[in-house]
Amino acid sequence: MSIKLYSYWRSSAAYRLRIALNLKELDHEIVPVSLAPGKAENRQQAYRQKNPQMLVPFLEDGNVAIGQTMAMLEYLEETYPEVQLLPVEQPLRSQVRAFCNMIACDVHPILNLRVMNYIKSEFDADPTAHWYSHWIHEGFKALEQFASDGPFVFGDKVSLADALLVPQMYNARRFKVALDDYPRLVAAVDHCNKLEAFRKAAPEAQPDAP
């Protein structure tokens, strides 16, 4: 086993990589890195030397050591093409990439743990009261327009779009965001969550889950 994924059970970014690794049926080791208050293993020197950004996930595969989920997902797609998660044909290939980046670059960054904690500490505000739902709705309204009638986000084949959407939907449900306006997104996620690759990647199934 050469692939190691440094992961935190509740990290939606790490969740994406766990899904992709499972879908590609790649043998890998999950190395837990706690982001919990009082532990913050991501800020300790041992991990900082691996990833100066001090974020999870982080991927090691032989002499490859990289952060940033989209870079990791593209690496897995290029290095292990036996199970393809990016469609071969255009324009679908670019549409899947665009869908993924809408989540990875627009929705997720302003809703991740360090942003939420900053809002709490600097502005004495609860970001779950309005901030979280506002930006989920802003993103999901557009994503719903791209989604097909299923069973997956882009038709009858699972793709990286599903690997990005499922963790973001998990968080939306965790913070009790109303999802009635996004039936295609909800249907795709519910279908994915019936599959073993997604169930094994779920936060509650991780070795570091409480």
Secondary structure by P-SEA (a helix, b strand, c coil): ccbbbbcccccaaaaaaaaaaaaaccbbbbbbbbccccccccccaaaaaacccccccbbbccccccccaaaaaaaaaaacccccccccccaaaaaaaaaaaaaaccccccccaaaaaaaaaaccccccccaaaaaaaaaaaaaaaacccccccccccccaaaaaaaaaaaaaaaacccccccaaaaaaaaaaaacaaaaaaccccccccc
